[in-house]
Amino acid sequence: MVRAAVSEEEQLRLAKFKKYYPTTFCGLASDDAHGFLEECHHILRTMGIVETSRVTFTTFQLKGSTYQWRRTYELGSPADAASLSWTQFLEMFLREFVPQTLRDARHAEFEQLHQGTMSMSEYVVRFIDLSRHAHVLVFTVRERVRKFIEGLCHDIRFSMARELEMDVPFQQVVEIARRLEGMQD
């Protein structure tokens, strides 16, 4: 199967993308598949790269066995097959490079997450890190805010009851929680 060569304009955008020095992904156990995808997506979103090019540019960063995985997929697809959407690529990539047992464990960890003895900064980082494994649980901003507040220590959670009733952006809820924690010290 032969794919059409990319246009000169696409080559210029790829060169611009490469100037951001995106990481490569080899599929080693030490590689962070989620982090790799998030970094590529951040760069591409910043550049305003369109949906179909996101997959092309991200797969350009695959090396070794991950490159072979992608190549095998391409060779097995009909020449006239539609390009993968970003969402389709993400699902395929994560299914291949993040073991189901790890995804399930992170999902369960997120469901059980509570601030406990963590500082607010530690809790925020842990919440954001684990939430990427549980998109179904925090599909909307309101659900994300609810889950975040429910995991806070009792005094702060009690003080934030009003935020549960309003459509407050997640980052604003985090800032309110940080101020409340500071008032407790």
Secondary structure, 3 states (H helix, E strand, C coil): CCCCCCCHHHHHHHHHHHCCCCCCECCCCCCCHHHHHHHHHHHHHHHCCCHHHHHHHHHCCECHHHHHHHHHHHHHCCCCCCCCCHHHHHHHHHHHHCCHHHHHHHHHHHHCCCCCCCCHHHHHHHHHHHHCCCCCCCCCHHHHHHHHHHCCCHHHHHHCHHHHHCCCCHHHHHHHHHHHHHHHC
